[in-house]
Amino acid sequence: MDKLGKLTIRCHYLYKLGGDMKIEFDFSQQLKDCLMEYEDKRCSKDDFVDMGLLKVMAQITHRTSLQVGALIDRKGVVVSLFVSDKDYIDLAEINTGKGLRLIHTVPNENSQLTNLDKATLKKYGFDCICAVGVSVNGVTDANVGMLVGKEINITNIPNALYINKYGLLEKIDQYSKDNNKDDNSFDATTQQQRAILVMAEIEKDDDVTVDLKELEGLANTAGIKVVNKIWQKRSKPDPKYVIGEGKLEEIARAVKLDEADMVIFDNQLNGSKINNLELALGVKVIDRSMLILDIFAMRAKTSEGKLQVELAQLKNSLPRLAGLSGTEGRFGGGVGMRGPGETKLELNKRVVMDKILKLEKQLKNVKTTREVNRQNRRYSKKKTVAIVGYTNSGKSTLMNLLTREKLYAKDELFATLDTTTRNLWLDKNTEILLVDTVGFINKLPHEFIDAFSSTLEETVYADLLIHVVDLSDPHYKKQMEVVDEVLKKIGAKAPVLTVFNKIDLVPDFEDDEFKSKNVVYISAKNNTNVEQLKQSIIKLVNKNS
């Protein structure tokens, strides 16, 4: 190899020539100069690609085993040249879009379009993607993919040296016209979002499969299709990405291959980590807390619920603002901005804080109203029984069974968000107020507890708690611990009646651990042991009168 010069590129990604040096590959300075000559150069208007450029790209690929690519617009101008040290294309930092054709070389004579090529074509809306095989003798064949509606039409060119003779520009023009006429053409805005789930296992007792399954359930509840799940064991989180750079590369590859448009982390992420990950992956990145709060926003129906969700979202966003890019930059001086000035970021923080204070004031009024209602209930001597439990444990189903109501109850996480209160006669002498509450979940954001304090107070001031447990879930004990932890955190001290639900799915269940406690085994779905449950409630509310 002629070591007259060096080409500099960054590891793992494609960057325009002349980018920051990370890894160096030695090759002929002459070849580099030849390649750079074509940047911003216009090809013949009738040529798909300049043959001189293609030959230089092939020489570099042959001598370095690196992919070399060129983006060419419809005027024939070479708008970007780049080199990849990997076997896939990442265009996160390249100006892309419609009206461009991507041509890249491939070592080892393999010109077949990969799934990554096809995913890239769909994502960026290129006129086409062309893969050119390279051997010791130069270019071999080529394959050109064009998007026609939702399908990819592939044209094989037996000898890439004659690629300009196959009328590819005419095909591009025709397919472009057809796609514009086709009402059924691909529209990303109407497609279900596709996500990759990621978890960095930090704690030794973390059960990755359980947490990822629950995260998948949350994603499905939010209407997101999970296309892949990736996890990594670490002694501590990476300060920049949470996961290691090797795993980051795996995720970046999966984003392309699976055509994902977002990555959801089970780990809590601050603003800087979100920013770093989005720059590296080229897609939207959110964490578990953001996903949960998004579901809350979908589920909130009452004005109080909507206020609480908005407050939780703002409190969750506040600590993230510090690391988010794209908002910095000083305003000019002048009236109201004298002195050192104020950054946009700081202004955003101030606006958020003002909004938080306003919402807290509104919710304080709600709490006052709730307190008045509780005082009235005390005068009426009605006991309050609150149904609590892990999300999707069957709380709303039980509420419907006892009250003969038709509240929304579905087999999904956080099917119910707003609190519901109903009068219930357990027998001719015992009337109670039955309260259905929002479900708890592992790793519940503290912003949720703070924002939903007015609702959760119904649990704090209840005379009895009915803890509904999904007995069919193999991890029900861990879920019970989560509920107990949250109840302790909010200061709920009422007696607890544990109701093991879905006994129809575990007919032979026995556990000596719970024999000495207030426990009832039921099936809310099949109306099993409901009368026994009522008698247990009567006994406990009267005992604490």
C-alpha positions as CSV (number, residue, x, y, z in Angstrom):
1,M,0.0,0.0,0.0
2,D,1.2,3.4,-0.9
3,K,1.6,5.4,2.3
4,L,1.7,8.9,0.8
5,G,-1.3,10.1,2.6
6,K,-4.1,9.3,5.1
7,L,-7.8,9.5,5.0
8,T,-9.5,10.3,8.3
9,I,-12.9,9.0,9.4
10,R,-14.8,8.4,12.6
11,C,-15.3,4.9,13.9
12,H,-18.7,3.2,13.4
13,Y,-20.4,5.9,11.3
14,L,-20.2,7.5,7.9
15,Y,-19.0,11.1,7.9
16,K,-18.2,13.5,5.2
17,L,-14.5,13.6,4.2
18,G,-12.5,15.9,6.3
19,G,-14.3,15.1,9.6
20,D,-12.7,14.6,13.0
21,M,-9.9,12.1,13.1
22,K,-10.7,9.0,15.1
23,I,-9.2,6.1,13.1
24,E,-6.7,6.5,10.3
25,F,-6.5,4.3,7.2
26,D,-3.4,4.7,5.0
27,F,-3.8,4.9,1.3
28,S,-2.6,6.9,-1.6
29,Q,-2.8,10.6,-1.3
30,Q,-3.4,10.6,-5.0
31,L,-6.5,8.6,-4.6
32,K,-7.8,10.8,-1.9
33,D,-7.1,13.9,-4.0
34,C,-8.8,12.3,-7.0
35,L,-11.9,11.5,-4.8
36,M,-12.1,15.0,-3.4
37,E,-12.0,16.5,-6.9
38,Y,-15.5,15.1,-7.5
39,E,-17.1,16.8,-4.5
40,D,-19.6,19.4,-5.7
41,K,-18.7,18.5,-9.3
42,R,-21.6,18.1,-11.7
43,C,-21.8,14.9,-13.7
44,S,-23.2,14.8,-17.2
45,K,-27.0,15.4,-17.1
46,D,-27.5,12.1,-19.0
47,D,-25.2,10.0,-16.7
48,F,-26.4,8.1,-13.6
49,V,-22.8,8.4,-12.2
50,D,-19.5,9.7,-13.5
51,M,-17.3,6.8,-14.5
52,G,-14.2,8.5,-13.3
53,L,-15.7,8.9,-9.8
54,L,-16.9,5.3,-9.8
55,K,-13.4,4.0,-10.7
56,V,-11.8,6.0,-7.9
57,M,-14.4,4.8,-5.4
58,A,-13.6,1.2,-6.5
59,Q,-9.9,1.7,-6.2
60,I,-10.2,2.9,-2.6
61,T,-12.6,0.0,-1.7
62,H,-10.1,-2.5,-3.3
63,R,-7.1,-1.1,-1.4
64,T,-8.8,-0.5,2.0
65,S,-11.9,-2.9,2.0
66,L,-13.9,0.1,3.0
67,Q,-17.3,1.1,1.5
68,V,-17.1,4.4,-0.4
69,G,-20.3,6.3,-1.1
70,A,-21.6,9.3,-3.0
71,L,-24.8,11.2,-2.9
72,I,-25.8,12.8,-6.2
73,D,-28.8,15.1,-6.7
74,R,-31.1,15.2,-9.8
75,K,-28.9,17.9,-11.4
76,G,-26.0,15.5,-11.3
77,V,-24.1,17.4,-8.6
78,V,-22.1,15.3,-6.1
79,V,-23.4,16.7,-2.9
80,S,-21.5,14.4,-0.5
81,L,-18.7,11.9,-0.5
82,F,-18.0,9.6,2.5
83,V,-16.2,6.4,3.6
84,S,-17.5,3.8,6.0
85,D,-15.4,1.5,8.3
86,K,-18.4,-0.7,8.8
87,D,-20.6,-2.9,6.5
88,Y,-23.6,-0.6,6.8
89,I,-24.5,2.9,6.1
90,D,-25.4,5.5,8.7
91,L,-26.4,8.8,7.3
92,A,-27.2,10.6,10.6
93,E,-24.9,13.5,9.9
94,I,-25.4,13.7,6.1
95,N,-27.9,16.0,4.5
96,T,-30.4,13.5,3.0
97,G,-33.8,13.5,1.5
98,K,-35.8,13.1,-1.7
99,G,-34.2,13.9,-5.0
100,L,-30.9,12.2,-4.2
101,R,-29.4,8.9,-5.3
102,L,-27.0,7.0,-3.1
103,I,-24.2,5.0,-4.8
104,H,-21.8,3.0,-2.7
105,T,-19.2,0.4,-3.4
106,V,-19.1,-3.0,-1.7
107,P,-15.9,-5.2,-1.2
108,N,-15.8,-8.8,-2.1
109,E,-17.8,-8.5,-5.3
110,N,-21.1,-8.6,-3.4
111,S,-23.4,-6.1,-4.9
112,Q,-26.7,-7.5,-3.5
113,L,-28.8,-4.9,-1.7
114,T,-28.9,-5.7,2.0
115,N,-31.9,-5.3,4.3
116,L,-30.0,-2.3,5.7
117,D,-29.9,-0.8,2.1
118,K,-33.6,-1.3,1.7
119,A,-34.3,0.2,5.1
120,T,-32.2,3.2,4.3
121,L,-34.0,3.7,1.0
122,K,-37.4,3.7,2.7
123,K,-36.3,5.9,5.6
124,Y,-34.7,8.7,3.6
125,G,-36.9,8.5,0.5
126,F,-33.9,8.4,-1.9
127,D,-34.6,8.2,-5.6
128,C,-32.6,5.0,-5.5
129,I,-29.7,3.1,-3.8
130,C,-27.1,1.5,-5.9
131,A,-24.6,-1.1,-4.6
132,V,-21.6,-1.7,-6.8
133,G,-19.4,-4.8,-6.3
134,V,-15.6,-4.5,-6.3
135,S,-13.0,-7.1,-7.2
136,V,-9.2,-7.0,-7.8
137,N,-10.0,-6.1,-11.4
138,G,-12.2,-3.1,-10.5
139,V,-16.0,-3.0,-10.5
140,T,-18.1,-6.1,-11.2
141,D,-21.9,-5.9,-11.3
142,A,-24.4,-3.5,-9.6
143,N,-27.9,-3.6,-8.1
144,V,-30.1,-0.6,-8.1
145,G,-33.1,-0.4,-5.8
146,M,-36.0,2.1,-6.4
147,L,-39.1,2.6,-4.2
148,V,-42.3,2.0,-6.1
149,G,-45.2,2.7,-3.8
150,K,-44.4,0.4,-0.8
151,E,-42.3,-2.1,-2.9
152,I,-38.7,-1.9,-3.9
153,N,-37.9,-2.6,-7.5
154,I,-34.4,-3.9,-8.1
155,T,-32.5,-3.7,-11.4
156,N,-29.4,-5.8,-11.9
157,I,-26.5,-4.4,-14.0
158,P,-24.2,-7.3,-15.1
159,N,-21.3,-4.9,-15.7
160,A,-21.3,-1.6,-13.6
161,L,-19.0,0.0,-16.2
162,Y,-22.0,0.3,-18.5
163,I,-24.5,1.4,-15.8
164,N,-25.1,4.7,-17.7
165,K,-26.6,2.8,-20.6
166,Y,-29.6,1.3,-18.7
167,G,-31.8,4.4,-18.6
168,L,-31.9,4.6,-14.8
169,L,-32.5,8.3,-14.8
170,E,-35.6,7.8,-16.9
171,K,-36.8,5.1,-14.5
172,I,-36.3,7.4,-11.6
173,D,-38.3,10.1,-13.3
174,Q,-41.2,7.7,-14.1
175,Y,-41.3,6.1,-10.7
176,S,-41.3,9.5,-9.0
177,K,-44.3,10.6,-11.1
178,D,-46.1,7.3,-10.4
179,N,-45.4,7.6,-6.6
180,N,-46.9,11.1,-6.5
181,K,-50.0,9.9,-8.2
182,D,-50.4,6.8,-6.0
183,D,-52.7,7.6,-3.1
184,N,-51.6,4.3,-1.4
185,S,-47.9,5.2,-1.4
186,F,-45.9,4.9,1.8
187,D,-46.8,7.5,4.4
188,A,-44.7,7.4,7.5
189,T,-47.1,9.5,9.5
190,T,-49.8,6.9,9.3
191,Q,-47.6,4.0,10.3
192,Q,-47.4,2.4,13.7
193,Q,-44.3,3.5,15.5
194,R,-41.6,0.9,15.7
195,A,-39.3,0.7,18.7
196,I,-36.3,-1.2,20.0
197,L,-36.3,-1.8,23.7
198,V,-33.0,-1.5,25.6
199,M,-31.9,-2.2,29.1
200,A,-28.6,-2.0,30.9
201,E,-28.7,-4.4,33.8
202,I,-26.9,-2.6,36.6
203,E,-28.3,-4.2,39.8
204,K,-27.4,-7.8,40.4
205,D,-31.0,-8.8,41.2
206,D,-32.4,-7.3,38.1
207,D,-34.5,-9.7,36.2
208,V,-34.0,-8.6,32.6
209,T,-36.7,-10.7,31.0
210,V,-39.3,-9.5,33.5
211,D,-38.4,-5.8,33.1
212,L,-38.2,-6.0,29.3
213,K,-41.5,-7.9,29.2
214,E,-43.2,-5.2,31.3
215,L,-41.5,-2.4,29.1
216,E,-42.9,-4.2,26.0
217,G,-46.4,-4.1,27.7
218,L,-46.0,-0.4,28.3
219,A,-44.9,0.1,24.7
220,N,-47.9,-1.9,23.3
221,T,-50.3,0.1,25.6
222,A,-48.9,3.3,24.0
223,G,-49.6,1.9,20.5
224,I,-45.9,1.2,19.7
225,K,-44.8,-2.0,17.9
226,V,-41.7,-3.6,19.5
227,V,-39.4,-4.9,16.8
228,N,-36.3,-5.9,18.9
229,K,-35.1,-6.1,22.5
230,I,-31.5,-5.6,23.5
231,W,-29.8,-5.7,26.9
232,Q,-26.4,-5.6,28.4
233,K,-24.9,-6.5,31.9
234,R,-22.8,-3.7,33.3
235,S,-21.2,-3.1,36.7
236,K,-22.1,0.6,36.3
237,P,-23.7,2.7,33.6
238,D,-21.6,4.2,30.9
239,P,-21.3,8.0,31.7
240,K,-22.1,9.0,28.1
241,Y,-24.5,6.3,26.8
242,V,-25.6,4.1,29.8
243,I,-24.6,1.1,27.6
244,G,-21.2,0.5,26.1
245,E,-20.1,1.7,22.7
246,G,-20.0,-1.8,21.3
247,K,-23.6,-2.4,22.3
248,L,-24.4,1.1,21.0
249,E,-23.2,0.0,17.6
250,E,-25.4,-3.1,17.8
251,I,-28.4,-0.9,18.5
252,A,-27.5,1.4,15.6
253,R,-27.3,-1.6,13.3
254,A,-30.7,-2.9,14.6
255,V,-32.3,0.5,14.1
256,K,-31.5,0.2,10.4
257,L,-32.2,-3.5,10.0
258,D,-35.5,-3.4,11.9
259,E,-36.6,0.0,10.5
260,A,-37.1,1.3,14.0
261,D,-38.0,5.0,14.4
262,M,-37.4,5.1,18.2
263,V,-35.4,3.4,21.0
264,I,-36.9,3.0,24.5
265,F,-34.6,2.5,27.4
266,D,-35.8,0.8,30.6
267,N,-33.1,2.8,32.5
268,Q,-33.6,6.4,33.6
269,L,-31.9,8.9,31.3
270,N,-31.0,12.5,31.9
271,G,-31.0,15.1,29.2
272,S,-27.3,14.8,28.2
273,K,-27.6,11.0,27.7
274,I,-30.8,11.4,25.6
275,N,-29.0,13.9,23.5
276,N,-25.9,11.7,23.1
277,L,-28.0,8.7,22.2
278,E,-30.1,10.5,19.6
279,L,-27.0,11.9,17.9
280,A,-25.5,8.4,17.8
281,L,-28.5,6.5,16.7
282,G,-30.3,9.0,14.5
283,V,-33.7,8.3,16.0
284,K,-35.9,9.5,18.9
285,V,-34.8,8.1,22.3
286,I,-37.1,8.0,25.4
287,D,-36.9,6.2,28.7
288,R,-39.4,4.2,30.8
289,S,-40.6,7.3,32.8
290,M,-41.3,9.2,29.6
291,L,-43.2,6.2,28.2
292,I,-45.3,5.9,31.4
293,L,-46.2,9.6,31.4
294,D,-47.1,9.4,27.8
295,I,-49.6,6.6,28.6
296,F,-51.0,8.7,31.5
297,A,-51.6,11.5,29.0
298,M,-53.5,9.1,26.8
299,R,-55.6,7.7,29.7
300,A,-56.5,10.9,31.6
301,K,-60.1,11.8,31.1
302,T,-61.1,14.1,33.9
303,S,-59.8,17.7,34.3
304,E,-58.0,16.7,37.5
305,G,-56.3,13.8,35.8
306,K,-55.2,15.9,32.9
307,L,-53.8,18.5,35.3
308,Q,-51.9,15.8,37.2
309,V,-50.5,14.3,34.0
310,E,-49.3,17.7,32.8
311,L,-47.6,18.4,36.2
312,A,-45.9,15.1,36.1
313,Q,-44.6,15.6,32.6
314,L,-43.2,19.1,33.5
315,K,-41.5,17.8,36.6
316,N,-40.0,14.9,34.7
317,S,-38.7,17.3,31.9
318,L,-37.2,19.9,34.2
319,P,-34.0,18.0,35.2
320,R,-33.5,16.8,31.6
321,L,-33.3,20.3,30.2
322,A,-29.7,20.7,31.4
323,G,-28.4,18.2,28.9
324,L,-30.5,18.8,25.9
325,S,-28.9,20.5,23.0
326,G,-30.4,22.7,20.4
327,T,-31.8,25.2,22.9
328,E,-28.6,27.0,24.0
329,G,-27.5,30.4,22.7
330,R,-27.7,33.9,24.1
331,F,-30.3,36.5,23.4
332,G,-29.0,39.9,22.6
333,G,-28.9,42.6,25.2
334,G,-31.5,45.3,25.6
335,V,-34.6,46.0,27.7
336,G,-35.4,43.0,29.9
337,M,-32.1,41.3,28.9
338,R,-29.5,43.7,30.5
339,G,-26.4,42.3,32.1
340,P,-24.9,39.0,31.1
341,G,-28.1,38.0,29.3
342,E,-30.1,34.8,29.6
343,T,-29.8,31.6,27.6
344,K,-32.8,30.1,25.9
345,L,-32.3,27.1,28.1
346,E,-32.6,29.1,31.2
347,L,-35.6,30.8,29.9
348,N,-37.2,27.5,29.2
349,K,-36.5,26.4,32.7
350,R,-38.1,29.5,34.1
351,V,-41.2,29.0,31.9
352,V,-41.5,25.4,33.1
353,M,-41.1,26.4,36.7
354,D,-43.8,29.0,36.4
355,K,-46.1,26.5,34.8
356,I,-45.4,24.0,37.6
357,L,-46.3,26.5,40.2
358,K,-49.5,27.4,38.4
359,L,-50.5,23.7,38.1
360,E,-49.7,23.0,41.8
361,K,-51.9,25.9,42.8
362,Q,-54.8,24.5,40.7
363,L,-54.4,21.1,42.2
364,K,-54.2,22.6,45.7
365,N,-57.7,23.8,45.1
366,V,-58.7,20.3,44.0
367,K,-57.2,18.9,47.2
368,T,-59.3,21.4,49.2
369,T,-62.4,20.2,47.5
370,R,-61.5,16.6,48.3
371,E,-60.9,17.4,51.9
372,V,-64.4,19.0,52.2
373,N,-65.9,15.8,50.6
374,R,-63.9,13.7,53.1
375,Q,-65.3,15.8,56.0
376,N,-68.8,15.2,54.7
377,R,-68.2,11.5,54.5
378,R,-67.0,11.5,58.1
379,Y,-70.3,13.1,59.2
380,S,-72.2,10.4,57.3
381,K,-70.1,7.8,59.0
382,K,-69.5,5.9,55.7
383,K,-66.3,4.0,55.6
384,T,-63.9,4.4,52.7
385,V,-62.4,1.3,51.1
386,A,-59.7,1.9,48.5
387,I,-58.7,-0.7,45.9
388,V,-55.0,-0.7,45.3
389,G,-52.6,-2.9,43.4
390,Y,-50.2,-3.4,40.6
391,T,-51.3,-2.2,37.2
392,N,-53.4,-4.8,35.3
393,S,-54.0,-6.8,38.4
394,G,-57.8,-6.7,38.0
395,K,-58.8,-3.7,40.2
396,S,-61.4,-2.2,37.8
397,T,-62.8,-5.7,37.0
398,L,-63.4,-6.2,40.8
399,M,-64.9,-2.7,41.0
400,N,-67.3,-3.5,38.3
401,L,-68.2,-6.8,39.9
402,L,-68.9,-5.3,43.3
403,T,-70.8,-2.2,42.1
404,R,-72.3,-3.7,38.9
405,E,-70.9,-0.8,37.0
406,K,-69.3,-0.9,33.6
407,L,-66.0,1.0,34.1
408,Y,-63.3,0.6,31.5
409,A,-61.4,-2.6,32.3
410,K,-59.1,-4.1,29.7
411,D,-56.1,-6.4,29.8
412,E,-53.5,-3.7,29.4
413,L,-51.3,-1.6,31.6
414,F,-52.9,1.5,33.1
415,A,-56.3,0.8,31.5
416,T,-57.7,3.1,34.3
417,L,-56.0,6.3,35.3
418,D,-58.7,8.5,36.9
419,T,-60.0,7.7,40.4
420,T,-63.6,6.4,40.6
421,T,-65.7,6.5,43.8
422,R,-69.0,4.6,44.2
423,N,-71.4,3.8,47.0
424,L,-71.7,0.1,47.8
425,W,-74.1,-1.8,50.1
426,L,-72.2,-4.9,51.3
427,D,-75.4,-6.0,53.2
428,K,-78.5,-4.3,54.5
429,N,-76.5,-2.7,57.4
430,T,-73.2,-1.9,55.8
431,E,-72.7,0.9,53.2
432,I,-69.2,1.9,52.2
433,L,-67.5,4.2,49.6
434,L,-65.5,2.1,47.3
435,V,-62.6,3.9,45.5
436,D,-60.8,2.5,42.4
437,T,-57.2,3.9,42.1
438,V,-54.6,4.0,39.4
439,G,-52.3,1.0,39.3
440,F,-48.7,1.0,40.6
441,I,-45.7,-0.2,38.7
442,N,-42.1,-1.0,39.3
443,K,-39.7,1.9,38.9
444,L,-42.6,4.3,39.3
445,P,-41.3,7.9,38.6
446,H,-41.2,10.0,41.7
447,E,-42.8,12.7,39.6
448,F,-45.9,10.6,39.4
449,I,-46.3,10.3,43.2
450,D,-45.8,14.1,43.6
451,A,-48.1,15.1,40.8
452,F,-50.8,12.6,41.8
453,S,-50.8,13.4,45.5
454,S,-54.4,14.7,45.4
455,T,-55.6,11.4,44.0
456,L,-53.4,9.2,46.2
457,E,-54.7,11.0,49.3
458,E,-57.9,8.9,48.8
459,T,-55.6,5.9,49.6
460,V,-54.0,7.7,52.5
461,Y,-57.3,8.5,54.2
462,A,-59.0,5.3,53.5
463,D,-60.3,3.1,56.4
464,L,-59.4,-0.1,54.6
465,L,-57.2,-1.0,51.6
466,I,-58.0,-3.9,49.3
467,H,-54.7,-5.0,47.8
468,V,-55.6,-6.8,44.5
469,V,-52.8,-9.3,43.4
470,D,-52.7,-11.0,40.1
471,L,-52.0,-14.5,41.3
472,S,-51.4,-15.8,37.8
473,D,-48.4,-13.6,37.3
474,P,-45.2,-15.6,38.2
475,H,-43.7,-12.4,39.7
476,Y,-46.6,-11.5,41.9
477,K,-44.5,-11.4,45.1
478,K,-42.3,-8.7,43.6
479,Q,-45.3,-6.8,42.5
480,M,-46.7,-7.0,46.0
481,E,-43.4,-5.5,47.3
482,V,-43.7,-2.6,44.8
483,V,-47.2,-1.8,46.0
484,D,-46.2,-2.0,49.6
485,E,-43.3,0.3,49.0
486,V,-45.4,2.9,47.3
487,L,-48.1,2.7,50.0
488,K,-45.4,3.3,52.6
489,K,-43.9,6.2,50.6
490,I,-47.3,8.0,50.5
491,G,-48.0,7.3,54.2
492,A,-51.0,4.9,53.8
493,K,-51.5,3.2,57.2
494,A,-54.9,1.6,56.9
495,P,-55.4,-2.1,57.5
496,V,-54.9,-4.2,54.3
497,L,-57.1,-7.0,52.9
498,T,-55.0,-8.9,50.4
499,V,-57.2,-10.2,47.5
500,F,-55.5,-12.8,45.3
501,N,-57.3,-12.5,42.0
502,K,-57.4,-14.8,39.0
503,I,-57.5,-18.0,41.1
504,D,-59.2,-19.6,38.2
505,L,-55.8,-19.6,36.4
506,V,-54.0,-21.1,39.4
507,P,-56.6,-23.5,40.9
508,D,-54.1,-25.4,43.2
509,F,-52.4,-22.4,44.7
510,E,-51.1,-22.8,48.3
511,D,-48.7,-20.6,50.2
512,D,-48.3,-20.9,54.0
513,E,-46.7,-17.4,54.0
514,F,-50.2,-15.8,53.8
515,K,-52.3,-18.1,56.0
516,S,-52.0,-15.8,59.0
517,K,-52.9,-12.6,57.1
518,N,-56.2,-11.1,56.0
519,V,-56.4,-12.9,52.6
520,V,-59.2,-13.9,50.2
521,Y,-58.8,-15.9,47.0
522,I,-61.2,-14.8,44.2
523,S,-61.8,-14.8,40.5
524,A,-63.3,-11.4,39.6
525,K,-63.9,-12.7,36.1
526,N,-65.8,-15.8,37.2
527,N,-67.4,-14.3,40.3
528,T,-65.7,-16.8,42.6
529,N,-65.6,-16.2,46.4
530,V,-67.0,-12.7,46.0
531,E,-69.5,-13.2,48.9
532,Q,-66.5,-14.3,51.1
533,L,-64.7,-11.1,50.0
534,K,-67.7,-9.0,51.1
535,Q,-67.9,-10.6,54.5
536,S,-64.2,-10.0,55.0
537,I,-64.6,-6.3,54.1
538,I,-67.6,-6.0,56.5
539,K,-65.6,-7.7,59.3
540,L,-62.6,-5.4,58.9
541,V,-64.4,-2.1,58.5
542,N,-66.5,-2.8,61.6
543,K,-63.5,-3.9,63.5
544,N,-61.9,-0.6,63.0
545,S,-65.0,1.5,63.7
